[in-house]
């Protein structure tokens, strides 16, 4: 992860509260009661709400402390562990089954997409500590990033602007801007087209070295133009 933890349970929860470190609460009583209230709200008002009522679900998140920009689409089966630790810009989409586990703050910038069943994991455990305490990290998902269905982002990983984490991939390291990743652990597959200020698309230089199959996928041939490798034969005398 390469960055310091934002929250370390051993620094906040005394060993006197429970003899067995492995079953000791990782958070204060106030935090647990707050999460209980939010979970009841999610069960009774958030989860049963019709899919088009994005504004209603955004209102519920805001009531529990979330900071959301306009036109955020949180679908009914999406989960947010702690709304008060969520900061979203505008036009963020969080699909059904997507889960944001955020014991520490997670910032999501404009036009980010979290697809079905993806998982932002904001915490882990200090396995070298004798008490195995929970440790949580601040995280940042930059603008225009896309976390695809069933993909997972590990604690403390920074997702750069325009990065794509492919289907079922697991990001264990920071994701570079405008780069497409896949696999477990996720590795670079290709570069994403970066929009320019005038609306045109810019192709990064590294795209020049992509295999032929990927070049075709990014730049499919125009069916209205003749194929230079299959030009009609010229009739006439030699």
N, C-alpha and C positions, 0 to 999 in steps of 0.2 A: 504493500500500500504506500509506503514511503512518506507518510505524513503523520503528524501526531494526532492522537485520538482527541475528539472533542469532549467525550464523556467516558470516564473510567469508574465502573461501579465500586471498586475497592476504595476510591477516594470519597465516596458519598454515602455508602451504606456500611454501617458499623458491623463488625463480626459479632457483637453482642446481641444483635437482633435474632440470630439463628445459629445454632451450633454447627450445622452441616452447611458448608460453603456452597455445595452444589444445589441446594434447594433454598438458599437465602434469596430474598427478593433483590432484584437488580435496580429497582426504582423506589422512590419514596411512596408512602401511603397516599399522599395527595396526588401524585402522578397516576397511581393505579386507580384511584377513584375517578379521576378525570377521564381516564381511558374507558372505564366502565360506563360512564355516562355517554361517552361518544359511541361506544359499541351498541348501547341500547338505542340511541338515535339512529345509527346506521341500520339496525335490524328493523325498526318500526317505521322509519320515515324515508330513509335513503334507498335501501335495497328494493322495497316494493314500488318505488316511483316509476311511472312510465318512462320509456327510453327518451322521448323528446324533451323531457323536463330538465334540461341541463341547468337552467337558471335556478331551479329549486334546489338541486343538489349542491350547486355552488354556494347558495345561501346557507345551507346547513353547514358546509365546511367553514364558511366565514364565521358563523355563529360560534364555532369551536376554535377560532383563532387563526384560520388559514388566511393568507394574503393572496388573493387571486385577481388577475387582470380581467378585462372584459372578454366575453365569448369563449370561456373555457368549457370544454365538453368532458365532464366526468360521467361515465356510463354507470348504470345501476349496480352492476356486479364488480365495479372497481373498489379497491380497498386502500385507505390511507390510515396508517397506524396512529399517527398523532397529527391532526390537522394544524395545531399550533406551531408545528415545526415545518410547515410547508409554505413555500413562497413561489408563486407561479406568475409569470407574465401573461400576456394576452394570447388567445388562440392556442391554448394547450389542449391536447386531446388525450384522455386516459380511458382506454377501452375496457370492456367487460373482462374480468379476471385479472387485470393488471393490478399489481400490489406495490405500494410505496411503503416500505418499512423504514421509518424515519425517527428513531429515538433522538437523533440530533438533526438540526435543520438540513433540509434538502431544497435547493433552489433550482427551478425549472424555467428556462428562458422561453422567449416567444416562439410559437409555431413548432413546438416539440410534440412528437407523437409517441405515445407508449401503447403498443399494440396488445392484442389479446393475450393474457396469461404471462406477460413479462413481469420481471421482478427487480425492483431496485432495493438492494439489501444494504441498509445503512449501519449494520452492527454485526459484531462477531464476538468471540471470547478470547481472552488472553490465556492461551493454553499452557504457557510457561509459568504462569502465576499459580501458587499453591491453592488459591481460592477460586480459580477459573472464572474470574469476573467478566461481566459483559463490558465491551468497549464499543463506542459508537463514533462515527465519523461524519463531519459535514461533507456534503456532496453537491456537485454542480453539474447540471445537464444544460449545455449551451444551446443557443438558438438553432432551429432547423434540424436538430438531431432526431433520429428515428431509432427507437428500440423495438425491434420486430417481435412477432409473436413468440412466446416461450423463451425469449432471451433473458439473461440475468446479468446484472451489473454488481460486482463485488463491492464490499465496503471500502469507502475512500477513493474509488475510481472516479476520475474526472472525464466527462464525455465532452469532447471538443465540438465546436460549431459545425453543424452539417454532417457529423459522423453518423454512420449507419452500423448497427449491430444486428447481424442477420438472424434468421430463424433458428431458435434454439441455441444460439451462441452464448458463451460465458466470457464476460470481460473481466480479466484479472488485473489488467494494467490500463493506464490512461489511454483513451482513444483520441487519435489525432484528428484535427479538423478535416472535413470533407473527404473522409476515408471510409471505405466499406470493409467491414470485418465479418468473419464467420468462423465457426469451429469452436472447439472446447479443448484448450483455451483459445480465445479468439485471436486470429492472426489477420494481417492485412491481405485483402484479396484484390482490390482495385481502388482507383480514385473516383470520387463522385464529381459530377459536373457542378461547378460553382456559378451561381447566377451573378452577372455583372450589374452595376448600377443602372445601365440602360435597358435591362431586361433580357439581354442576350445571354447565352450560356458560354462560359469559358471552360476550355478543356485543359486540365493540368498537364504539364509536360510529361509526367510519369506515365500518362495514359498511352504515350507513343510506344511504350515497351510491352503493352499487354499482348497476350497470346491472340492469335487470329480469331478464335471463337468468341473471346470477350470483346474484341474490336467490332465484330459483327453484331453482337448483342447491344453494344452502345451506339453503333452507327449502322442500322439495317439498311440494305440497299434499296434504292428507289425503284419500285417495279415498273414505273413508267419510262425508265431509261434503259437503253440497251446494255446488255452485259458485255464488257470489253473482252472477256475470255470466250464468249460464244457469239461473236459477230457473224452476221450472215456472209456466206461466201460470195465472192465477186464473180459473176459470170462474164465470160468473154474469152477471147483467144489469148494464149500466152505469147 
